[in-house]
Amino acid sequence: MPAMTSPASAGLPRLPEWYRGAARDLPWRRPEFHDEYGAWGTLVSEFMLQQTPVTRVIPHLNAWLTRWPTPVALAAASPAEVVHQWANLGYPRRALWLHRAAIEITERHDGVVPRDVDALLALSGIGDYTARAVAVFAYGDRHPVVDTNIRRVLARAIQGQAQPAPPSRRDLGLMESLLPASDAESAIFNAAAMELGATVCTSRAPRCEICPLLDGCAWVAAGRPDTGDRRRRQAAFEGSDRQARGAVLRMLRESAPRPVPIPAILPEWPDPQQRDRAIDSLIADGLAEADGELLSLPR
């Protein structure tokens, strides 16, 4: 690995200034969003944004928070309602995890999303990134926030690598070492690094010519070498078990609340064994329930 450059030489201190002029106008960044939904809105947005493009999330987020504007409201919903509302966002287990987290927030924290990172980590479906994102972006606390976009910025600007290494705890330590001292500025720095990775320092086509870190980027200084890519590759969606699961769930949502006879589920699917695997896995994940020869959303 190339020697680490200093944060100053990488130009990282200029990130907040760049962000203030270049940040996208996203709902969860608006003051009125926080006034209305607070930390709960931030938590829901972070659940939805996991492995899902921003443009797909925005309409679902608005609909979700209109229906369930607080953790207490979501906790009172049924799993079937939750999975149905999740619609086509993908990775629907996130909906059940968010529902369980809402129940836990209601029972353990009197319906208020906790501020403490450890308390957030104890909730269903919440890992290092989401816990710190809520603490930073909802409550303004000083913590390193590291997602895929930030790892890529750090890999290129600081380490001279074309792509980040697989995630590790070291990422948090590196980001921590770069944060400004003040809580407010550190929150902006986290958001700025994330925005840079999402809009400029992208994975396949980085726009180095407009990057605020161009003059000090270790990767650019090295000639933008291909240093390899050790990231885990996701299998193609077309023809996958994920596609079959999504098709089964779509039928159950369209039929809800009526159950669907299992033989009538995807009778034309090209791989009957894959269809059966999809049904079995949805039942195992709690996303569907079988009653004899009938299948439905979870009750």
C-alpha positions, 0 to 999 in steps of 0.5 A: 500500500502506498504511504499515507499522505497527510490530510492537509496535502490531500485537501480534505479540509476543503471538503466542507466548503465544497459541500456547502455549495455542491450538496444535492437537495435531499429531503433528509437534509432539509431543516423542515424534515428534521423538525417534523420527523427528527431522528426517526426520519433519519433512521428510516431514510438510512434503512431505505438507502442501504443498497438502494439508489436515492432516486428510488428511496425518496417517494417511498420515504415520503409515503412511509413517514406519512403513514408512520411518522413515529416509531410508536406508529410503526410498532403498532402496524402488522408485519404484513402492512410493513412488507406491503408498504416496502413495495419494490424497494428490494431487500425486504428483510430491511422492512421487518428489521425496521419494524422490530427496531420500532418496537424496541424503540417503543418498549426500551426508549419510550418511543424516542430514537436513542442518541447513544451509539451503543443503544442504537447498535442494540436495535434490530438491523442496525450496524456501525454505519447506521448507528453512527449516521443517526448519532451524527446526522440527527443529533449532531454528535462527533463520530466517524461515519463510513459507508461505501462512498466514504471508503472509496474517497479515503482509499483514493485521496489518502491511500492511493488505491483505485478501490477500497479494501473490504470493510474493516474497523480500521476504516472508522479509525482512519475517518476518526483521525480526519474529523474536525474537532467541533461536532458541527464541522465533523458532521458536515465533514462526514456528509461532505465525504459521502457526497463526494463519493456519491457524485464525483469520486464514483466507482466506475467514472470518477470526475477527477477534473472537478474534484475539490481534492484533485491537487492532493489526491494520492491516487491522482498523483500516482497516475490513477493506477489500477490497483485491483479490486477486492470488493465482493461482487454481487451476483447478477439479478436477472435469473437469480434467487433474488429475482424469484423472491421478488416475484413471489413477494409481488404476487403476495402484495398484489393479492393481500390480504387474500392468501395465494394458493401455492400452486398458483404462484409463478406457475410459468417460472422457468425453474420450478426448483428456484421458485420453491427455494424462493418460497421456502426462503421467504417463509424462513425470513418471516416475509411470508406465511404458509397455511397448508397450501396457501401463502400470504404476507406475514400476519 
